Amino acid sequence: MNFPRLADHLSLLAGTARRIVGMPDYPAYCAHLRSVHPERPLPTERQYFDEYLASRYGAGTSRCC
């Protein structure tokens, strides 16, 4: 059994599950930035999460209560 390959598959599955339930995937975002936008600095995980929440929910809640 090839354990590194199994670990890669499990990591991919976990990332897919996170996207399905709406959780951000920081490692995938960092990999994307490195490959597509190498000139941009990598945000910290906290900065990434804050940007994710702002993009998802905007300036605040949309409910009145």
N, C-alpha and C positions, 0 to 999 in steps of 0.2 A: 504494500500500500504506500502511496506517495503522499506523505503528510503535508509537505509544503503546498502541494496542489489542492489538497483537501482544505487547508487553511485559507487559500485564495478563494475557493468556492464558498466557504462559510462567510468570509468577509464580504463577498459580493452579495450573498443572500441577506446578510444583516443590513447592508446599505440599502438594498431594495426594500426591505421591511420598514426601515426608517423613513424612506421616501413615501411609502404607502400611507403610513400613519402621520406624515407631516413633520417628522423630526429632521433637523438639518444634518448633513453628512459632511463634517469638517474635513476629514482626510480626502474625500473625493473632491471637495472644493479646492483644496490645496494642490492636488494633482492637476486639476483643470487649470488653475492659475499658472502653475509651472510650465505646462505644455503649451497653452494658448496665449497667455499674457505674461511672459517672463519678465517684462519690464515693471510690472506692478508688484509692490511689496506684499508679502503674505500678512494678513491680519492675524492677531492673536485669536485663540479660540473664543475668548470672551467678546472681542470685537465682532467676529463673524456671527456669533449668536445674537448679539444686539442688532446687527444689520439685518439678520434674518427675521427677527421679531418685528422690526420697524417695517420691513417690506411686506410682511404677512398681515400685520394688524394696523399699519399706518400710524396715525397720531394718537390712537387710543381705541377704546372699545366703540363699537357701533350700536350698542344697545343703550336704551335710556335708563335701565335699572341695573 
